[in-house]
Amino acid sequence: MFSLDLKRVKDMFRKIYILLVLAAMFACKASPANQPMKRVDGSNDLQPDAQQSVVCQYIATIISEHNYKKVPLNDSLSEVVFKRYVKALDENHNYLLASDIKDFDKYKDVIDDDLKSGNLSDVFYMFNVYQKRYNDRIKYSLAQLDKSFDFNGHESFTFDRDSLPYFASEDESNKTWTERVEYDLLNLKMANPDLAKDKETLKKRYESLLSQSNKLNNQDVFQIFMDAFTNAVDPHTNYFNPANAANFNIEMSRSLEGIGATLQSKDEYVTISSIVPGGPADKSKQLSPEDRIVGVAQGKTGEFQNIIGWRIENAIALIRGTKGTIVRLEVLSKGSSTSSKPKVVEMVREKIILKDQSAKKEIRTYNSNGKEVKIGIISIPAFYIDYNDYKSGNPNYKSTTRDVKLILDTLKRENVDGVVIDLRENGGGSLMEAIDLGGLFIKTGPIVQVRDARDQTEVDNDDDPSISYSGPMAVIVDRFSASASEIFAGAMQDYGRALILGTQTYGKGTVQNAIDLDKVIKPSVLADLMAKMNGKADKTVNTGSQSRLGQLNLTIAKFYRISGNSTQHKGVTPDIKFPSVIPLDKFGEDTEPSALPFDVIAKSDYTKVGDFTAVVPQLTKLHDQRMNSSKSYQYLMEDIADFTKRENEKSVTLNEQELKKQRDADEAKSFDRENEKRVALGFKALKKGETKPKNEDLDFLKIEAGQILTDYINLGGKYTSNPVQPQQQ
């Protein structure tokens, strides 16, 4: 996630611009426009445009010259990019044939040259072959629906093929896809025994998939290839095409213009997962979680487009739009059948502040030795900032630090005894916010060190002597706590300001700067180069206010804790460890082949405000005693074991009775387990079909984090050699 302020890289930008202008003068030596494009019948025959070729060249130049990890564009890198690209196209080996891969092999060692020259014809050819195979498989599946199926045999369907070879022949592919169709049909039949209707439902689903395949454009292909290239260099250098750049900036600002609903893809339907309070969807009173959106129309009279089976990002692009405009939705309410007539909901789009994705609080009360202890828990999903509002001088700009400061003020009025900061699944965001947030809890001092590619180190300090909260504090992290989360947690640990609880964090210790390519690649330079490629002038390159070229998040430096340790690779190790539901061997920086290594630099000049070294063994002992007798802990460990078992499953039976028996058992086990968890936490068991009350929280680990902080408060801080002194609030 982007991190550094522009002042820190102004010299780099100046050098980049000079380099790019010079590069533009010589870029046409191997003009991709002069190379023949390979045609693939049966695909959309997508082809790159001249603008993408230019962007490709510039990104290749920027990365090879200015990325922190200097990686030459050579045959070695070419092979890595090739493998990543093929994997991105067909990771599960469902579509391509072994003969296709053999055909592609001739590009293994030329992709580096293609990147330098902007030649995208090779990668587009590979995509078109993939799309032909994809379309052929969907068409084959449609043809199978005319056949009869026997659900009483002993066949199975292997759904996880990523470790299997590519299909040796079309006949082998047909066999697997026949099993796939049978499985899809069996799934429907188990919910609805009318086989004729099930076949019709499946037919519509496959037709929708085919339709969506035919709606792919060259931007989709370009994005896939650029992802393969940038991630081969390092995991966090990324190119975003204009649409994805817009989504990235929504994530950073925590605001957007739309209807105020969170959407997900579920069983080929665009399904509402949550409603933003106060947004158009909430105000309409006509939409609820689990409703399915099946059609979208623009304005009061626009024609509806059916979006069943659509890629979620395409559907969101239709639903999202400029504030003040009208969108109409066709909606199937939760629980209604797929054959029900959808209701039509009309809304006016608004600017939505994503409060549900912003910092939020709760207060939990713990009883310890007859004493009531109040713990405030602040959940922070990301380190966000509305940078446009901030730059414009809006005093009410939205940011993590501003939101948390307001929450802390509220918690102090509520007289809490301690505060837990929950950073689980917080993937990071703005470096400036990580520094400012740390400043809420210390007087002054360094928060993080940043070393650039020239081995020059800058120390970023909190210079504000005010402290928003000085009481007992803990931070809870997990494997998906990354980047800015690790900076904040690491600083609080190094200062002895907070106990760190949870699991080893992600280990993302690199700094990215967001480069708006519209500002780097000047319109006049782009126009001249495209004119040479096309043999004519391009009069449409004025970028205006909306990005046409996209954004590059470039790795330019590494983070280091004030202790001198890098957060790269190793992350932050908690003082008290929790079991991890997330497999540590499958997720994390240390699982990324292209990740930068861990290293150490000199420590910063800082003074610890506390030391938990002596108290941690006492707290760990109390924690372990609770866990040894805790039903919730037992259920958590069983859930981890079940998750691991499911992760290793690769096939499913096609026998209806066996599958039904298995699913009924899984459903019963899941229902019983949920009730066991509820009872263990003091809630009543639910009956079948009964909905869980909204105010009930079964997050056992969050509850335990508050209990550990309560233990620390009860110990009086007497085990800390230099406890945090109370400050005037």
Secondary structure, DSSP 8 states (H G I E B T S, - for coil): -B---GGGGHHHHHHHHHHHHHHHHHGGGG-GGGS-----TTS------HHHHHHHHHHHHHHHHHSSS----SHHHHHHHHHHHHHHH-TTSSS-BHHHHHHHGGGTTTHHHHHHHT--HHHHHHHHHHHHHHHHHHHHHHHHTTS---TTS--EEE---TTS--BSSHHHHHHHHHHHHHHHHHHHHHH---HHHHHHHHHHHHHHHHHHHTT--HHHHHHHHHHHHHHHH-TT-EEE-HHHHHHHHHHHHTEEEE-SEEEEEETTEEEEEEE-TTSHHHHHT---TT-EEEEEEETTT---EE-TT--HHHHHHHH---TT-EEEEEEE-TT--TTS--EEEEEE-EEEE-GGGS-EEEEEEEEETTEEEEEEEEE---B-B-HHHHHHT-TT--BHHHHHHHHHHHHHHTT-SEEEEE-TT---B-HHHHHHHHHTTSSSEEEEEEEETTS-EEEEEE-----S--S-EEEEE-TT--THHHHHHHHHHHTT-SEEEES------EEEEEEEHHHHS-HHHHHHHHHHHHTS--S----TTS-SS-EEEEEEEEEE-TTSBB-TTT----SEE---SS-TTTSSGGG-TT-----B--------S---TTHHHHHHHHHHHHHHT-HHHHHHHHHHHHHHHHHT--EEE--HHHHHHHHHHHHHHHHHHHHHHHHHTT-----TT----TT----HHHHHHHHHHHHHHHTTTTT-SS-------
